């Protein structure tokens, strides 16, 4: 019990450290928001007066979220490498605490990004109409959890590589593809006002993906972090 308490306390300390650092520098936040705004502006200019179906917009929504995640969360561990604080962090906290602290920070950042993107889509794209908010909300929550889990462990892996900038999206796409296909399909069902039961299969995939990714990250992170 005491070990769990210490692990949780250390994870929260790392989360608060990263949050304070992000509020001070706003590197990831600015990268995420600017990518969403810029990409959505390009989409609007490309569409012009054409009518785009809500189903196509559902795919565009998650494509924007995916590439925004790639641009903003790739430096989750790189900043520690650049500042030379890796050894200090390894001495003061267990790998499990570091992983969950970073995971919580990425989760909060992604949740804010996704909510901002949803509001922006609803405001500037009148064809993007959500008919079933329950299905959409559940898909958004599981999609955010899955993205945060995968992004955290992938950021730890590429932080140890020599070519950091290009490796992150290349490594992420095949791993995140099952998640993206499921959340895109759930979003399509939500805009089509499909009944909840039709989305159960995709929800099962999203839950399984999140559980497997978190479990694998838990098992591998200590080896990656201390290598």
Secondary structure, DSSP 8 states (H G I E B T S, - for coil): -HHHHHHHHHHHHHHHHHHHHHHHH-HHHHHHHHHHHHHHHHHHHHHTT----HHHHHHHHHHHHHHHHHHHSTTTTHHHHHHT-HHHHHHHS-HHHHHHHHHHHHHHHHHHHHHHHHHHHHHH-TT---S-HHHHHHHHHHHHHHHHHHHHHHHHHHTTSS-HHHHHHHHHHHHHHHHHHHHHHHHHHHHTT--GGGGHHHHHHHHHHHHHHHHHHHHHHHHHHH-
